[in-house]
Amino acid sequence: MQKPSDLRNYLSIQEGNEKDRRKYSQFDLDLPIEYRLMNAPNVYGGMVVKMSEMGLLLESTKEIPVGTKLNIAVFFPKEFELAHFEALAEVVRKEIHWKGDWEGYQYGLKFISIREHDNWNLRQLLCGQFNLDEISNNMQSINIA
């Protein structure tokens, strides 16, 4: 039988190894997302807080079961317009999430299918071709003035 401290050390080593095994880097983002359940008319909104080429972390107030397939559209600034990419994704992880006085859920979504052009936009977004920090700073200075 392992002592709790040994188990904690084992788990932290395993978590460290899991992070090292990621094939695709994750990037912290703050982007709006629209999603709808497959074959459903209602559209819901949320925020993307992390993303990689394989999927994303979504924050939303809507409760969605693990295994649900979603049509998603992630929006981002591209030059002087609001661009987006679309994909079909599956909910692979769900957690209750609190942020200040906001209560909702965090969902790990795995991309199931994405068109070539949308995949290109995703890769450009992740490699920094669309400078989100610069655009965000410009928008804040416009709002202050």
Buried (B, 14 or more C-beta within 10 A) or exposed (E): EEEEEEEEEEEEEEEEEEEEEEEEEBBEBEBBBBBBBEEEEEEBEBBBBBBBBEBBBBBBEBEBEEEBBBBBBBBBBBEEEEBBBBBBBBBEEBEEBEEEEEEBBBBBBBBEEBEEEBBEBBEBBBEEEBEBEEBEEEEEEEEEE
